[in-house]
Amino acid sequence: MNSRETAYFLGYLKKCISLKSIQLKKQRSIKYEREQEIKKIYSNYFYSTKIYKHDCYFENNMDIREVFEKKYYYEKLINLTEKQKQILEYIFMNNLTEREVAKKLNTTYQNINKIKKQALKKLI
């Protein structure tokens, strides 16, 4: 390879690495946004479950948009199994890793990851 070919090849590699880096940043950003949305759904669920136990969606001084938003989140979450709720609570509310949750529940982290993915599919 002569110096011109080497320079061309190095330029090509630099562009490939740069494009892959941009792609990974976008993927991380999308994942972060999804996790924030799940965290929002979960926090709304945990802080408002008491409202739905009595088939009443209203709290004092609650805006009508808040009522519908809480009902929407609640209806998505009631489709989850107890195990899925527990795992999402550990991961998103208690900030535990999948490996830490696996140790806590005496299972493999692959199983935790599988259950988490199933739950997220139901929510999104």
N, C-alpha and C positions, 0 to 999 in steps of 0.2 A: 504494500500500500504506500503510495506516495503521500507527500504532505497535504496536497489538495484533497485527496480522497479521505485522509484522516480528519482534516478540518470539517469536511462535509459530514462524515460519519458522526463526529463529536457534536456538531450542530444538530443533527437529527436526534441523537440521544438526548440532548438538552431539551429539545422541544417535546419529546415523548415523556420525559420525566416531569416537565412543567405541566403538560396536559393531564397526566395522571394525578399530579398533586392537586390540581384544580378540581378534578373529578372527585377525589377523596374528600376534599373540603366540602363540596356540595353534599355528598352522601352523609358526612358527619352532621352537617347543618340540618338536613332533613330528619335524621335520626334524633337530633336534639329537640327539634320542633315537635316531633311525635311524642317524645318522652315528656315534654312540657305539657302537651295536650292531655296525655294520660294522667299526669300528676294533677292537672286541673280537674279532670273528670273525677278522679279518686278523692281529691280533697273535698269537692262539692258533695260527693256521696257520703263520706264519713261525717261531715259536719252537718248534714241535713237529713240523715236517715230517720231521725226521730219524727220529722214532719210526716213522712209517708206511712209510718206505722199506724196512724189514725186516719188514713185516707184524707188527709188535709194538706194542701200544698201551700198554705199561706202562713206567714209569720207576721208579727207586727212590723209595720213600716216597710214591707217588702214590695218592691217594684214588680209590676206584672211580668216584665222581661225576666227577672230573676226567678219567678215562679216557673215559667216555661223552661228556662235553662236548667233549673234543678230537676224538674220532671223529666226532661230529655236525658240528662246524665243518669238519673236514677233508673230509668227504663232500660238503658244500655247495660247497666251494671247488674241488674237482677237476672240477666241471662247467663251470668258467669257461675261456675260451680264454686263451692266453698273453698276448695283447694286453690282454684285460680285467684279468687279474691285474696286469700291469705298470702299467696306468693306475690301478687302485685302490691299488696300492702307492705310486705317486707322490703321489696325492691324500691318502690317509689315513695313510700311514706317514711320508712325507717332507713332508707339509703344503704341497704345491704347489697352486697354483690351476689350474683347467682351462686357462687361457691359457698358463701356464708349461709345463704338460705338453704342450700343443699345439706350442709352440716347440721343446721338447726332442725331440719325436717328428716334427717337421716336417709338421704337419697343422693343420687348423682346430680352433678350440675347440668348434665345433658338433659336429664328429665325435667329439671327446673326450667331450663331454656325452652324445651318443647312446650311445657304447660304455659309459660309466659307468652310464647308466640301465638298459641291457640287463643289465649285470652285477649291479646291485642288485636287479633283478627276480628274477634267478636265486637270489640269496642270501636274499631275504626271503619 
